[in-house]
Amino acid sequence: MATSTTRTTSLADESKCEFIVVWETAMTDSAKYADILLPDLFRFEQVSQIGTGGDNAYMISGQPCTTPKFERKTLYDALTLIADKMGVKEQFTEGKTQEEWIKELYEKTREKDTELPTYDEAMEMGVYTRKNPKGATIAFEAFRNDPAANPLDTPTGKIEIYSETLAGIASTWELGEEDLISPIPVYTHGFTETDVPTDEFPLRCSGFHYRGRTHSSWGGIELLKEVNPQEAWINPADAKGEAQHQAGRQDPREERVRRNRDPGESHAARGSRHGVHLAGRMARRRHVRRSRRQGRLHQHADDASSVSVG
């Protein structure tokens, strides 16, 4: 899975990523970069089970509350169709539907944990919860109870505030000017970022989760974008030009927010979509090849005309 940085780098140079396949539930910005775009369904449109552990573990089981619209289908059904075209449908599905696979794998889990409800019971319950019988998980419990008998996997066998291992690395490795290896916990801005304003970049910028979306999910819905426009919040003392105009709007909420921004800081919500409008790379290449081919044909026609006229 690519990170946002590697995605940006790869998309900036098409030689690094010649073919893109996207599986999506909606027409997101990522989907618009796809050479091949394949469908999927939201969780509430298909049979599903999700679970998590911890001191207050839960499992959610559900049947679809609506039917798939248009040509949308589950990831499993889409892969089944692809497997069928490749002549390996039976090997892929083993004769089972998506729900039959879910039920079979769930029952195998029940063989290891007999306290779990049956599949049908879980579907009827919807939400199954289980609390830690001990009440809470205690980190390094055995070490805390008897440090001598249960040492940690450190040179001293203890929790180390100062690490001689890291100190040795720091003193022997050849580090870059901004590289830092510290034997004690310290704050560092990292290898590629800085929190120290410069003449070129005078503002420190941070992101946050916005009320109008979760990451970029639902970020393309026009009604939500109208109510929750993408904005950069800045202290009026730092605002210039258009920013000064924006900072001067008489909106009590925005004015309150701006007063809470310290000079030298700006803030913008995470996950905004940039509204990309393009076909997939392969489609663009086909268009380029077609245009070049048509250009050559036109050139041949012109050459033929000039020969016949001559």
N, C-alpha and C positions, 0 to 999 in steps of 0.2 A: 504494500500500500504506500502510495506516494505521500509525502508531507506537502504542506502548502508551498514550502520553499522549492522543493524539487518539481512540483507541478508547474509553478510559475516559470522556473528555469527551463523546463522541458518545452513548455508551450511557447516560450520566447524563441526557441531554436527548434524548428520542426525536424531537424536531422536527429534530434535526441528522442523523438517520439513520433514514429511514422504512422502509427495506427492506434486509434483510440476506440475502445468498446465501453459503453456506459450502460449500467443497469439502473433504472430509476422508476420512481412512482409518479413523478411529475416532471414537467419541462423546466428543469433547473438550468442555471448557467453552465454547469458541468455537462449536462445532457446536450447542450447546443454545440459543444466541441466534438461530439461523437462522430466517428465514421459509421459505426453501427450502434443504434440505440435500441435496447431491448426493454420490455416492460416488466413491471413487478406490481404487487398489490400492497396496499397498506395492511397493517396487522389486523385491523377490524374488518377487512374484506376476505380474510382467509382463516382457516383453522390454525391456531398457534398456541404455543406454550413458552413462557419465559419464566426465569427464576433467578434468585440471588441468594447468597449465603449471608453469614454474619450472625450476630446475636438475635436479630429479629428477621429471620429468613422468610421469604414468601415465594409463592409460585402462582402465576396467573395463567389460567387455561380458558380458551374461548373459541366459540364457533363464529363464523362470519355473521355480521348483523345486516349486511347488504350484499348484493351481487356485483361482480365485476362489470364495469361499463365499457362499451366499445370493444376494442380488441385486446384490452388489458388482461393479463393472466398472471398466475403465480410464477415465481422463479422456477419452481420445480416443473410446472407444465411447459414453460418455455424451453427448458433444457430437455424435456422429454421430446418435444417436437424437433429440436436440433439433433438429438440422438437418433430419432427415427430417420431423419434425412441422411444421417451418416451410417445408417444400417446397424446401429447398436442399441436400439430402443430396449429390447428385452434385457440385455446385459446391464443397462443403466437403471431401469425401474425394478428389475427382478419381479415384474408382475404386480407391483404394489403402487397404490396411489400415494399422494402426499400424506394424507391423514393416516393411512395404514402404516407408513414409515414412522410417523410421529408416535403412533400408539405402540408399535413394536419396540421402538427405542425407549419409550417411557416405561413399558413393562419390564424391560431388561434392567432399568434403573431400580425399579421396585424390588427386583430380586436381591439387590444389595441393601435396600432400605425398606423393610416390610412395613414401616409405620406410614409410608406414603399411601394416600387413597388410591383406589383403582383409577384407570383412565376415565371410565364413565363417571365415577364419583367426582373426580377432579373437574371434569367439564361441567358437571351439575353445580359444584361449589363455586366455580369461577375463580375465587381467591383462596388459596391455602396458605396458612401461616404456621410458623413453628419458632418458638423461642428457645434460646440456649438454656438447657437444663441447669447449667451452672450459674446462670444469671448474666454473666459477662465474661468476655475473653480478656485475660490478663496477659499483656505482652511480657515475654521472658519469665513466665511464671515459675518454671523450674529453677532458673537462675536466681530469681528473687528469693525463693524458699531456701535454696542451699547453693550459694555461689561457688563454693569449693567443689562440690560434687557435680555441678552442672555449669562448667565454664563456657563462656561464649567463644565463638570462632574468631577471636582476635589475638594478637600476639600476647597480650596480658591476660586474656581470658575474661576481661572485664569490659564494661562500657567505657570507651576511651573518648575523653574530651580532647585530649592531645594525642595525635597519632604519630608515633615515631616512624612508621612505615611511610606515611605521606611526607614527613619531614625529610626522610632520606631521599625520596623521589625528587622533591623540590630542590634539594641541594646538589643532585647529580645529573638531572636531566637538563638539556639545553632548551629553555623555554623562550617563546616569542615575547615581544615587548609588552603585550597586553595579556599574555597567558599567566595564569595563577594557579598554583597548587599549594593549598594551605593546610598545615597540620591541625588547625583549629577551625571551627565553623565561622566563616566570614561571608559577608555579602559581596558578590561580584556581578558585574553587569553582563558577563558572558563573553563569548568569542566574537559575536557579530553585531551586538547591540551596545548602545551606550545610553546612560541616563544623565550624562553631563551635556547640557546645551552648548552649542558652538555658534559661531557667527553664521555658518551656513545653515545650521538647524537649531534655531534659537528656542524652540519649544519642546518640552518633554511631552510625548503623546502616550496615552494609555487607552485601552479598550475595555468595554464592559458588556454584559448581557443586557439586551434591550427588552423593554416590555412588549414590543410588537412582534417578536419572533424568538425562536429558540435557535441559536446559531444562525444559519441561513434558511432553515425550514420556514416555509410560508412567507419568505421574504419577497416573493414575486407577486403576492396578492395585492392588486391595486388598492382595494379598500383599506387594507392594513397600512400600506405605504402612505396613503393620504392622511390617515390618523397619526401615524408614527413616521414622519419623514426622517430620512437619514441626515443627521446634523453633526457638525463638529462644534463642541462647546469650548469656548475660549474666554479668558478674562478680558473685559473691555480695555484694560490698559495695554494688552498685547494686540488688540484688533487694529487692522489697517485696511484702508480701501473698502472693498466689499464686505470684509469681515466686520469692519466698524459699523457698516450699515446693518448687517445682520444682528450684531450685538445690541443695536439700539432699538430693536423691535419691542413694543410695549406689551409683552406677554408675561404676566406675573410668574407663571411657572418657569419659563425660560430664564427670566431675570433672576429668580431665586437660584436656579441651577448655576447661572454664570457667577453669581456672587460667591458661590461655594468653590469656584475654580480659582486656585491660587495663581498669581502672576507667573508666567513661564511654563504653564501647564495647559494642555488641551486634551480633550477627551472625545472619543467617537465610538459609536456602538459597533460591536463585532458582527460579522456575518452579512454585511450588505451585499446585494447583488449589483453587478455593474451593467446588467441589461444587455448582454452580448447578443449580437445578431449575426449569425454565420452558419454556414453548413459545415459538415465534417471535413476534415483535412483531405480525405480521399475524394470526397465530392468536389472539393476545390481543385484538387490535382486533375481529376477527370475533366473538369471545366477548362483548366489550363491546357491539358493535352488536346481536348477537342478544339479549342480556339487555335492552337498551333497547327493542328491538322487542317482545319478549315483555312487557315492562313496559307498553308502550303498548297492546298487545292486551288485557292484563288490565285496564287502565284503561278501555278501550272496553267491555269486557264488563261491568265494574262500572257504567259509565254507562248501558249498555243495560238492565241489571237494575234500576237505580234508576228508569229511565223507565218500564219495564213495570210495576213495582210501583206507581208513582205513578198 
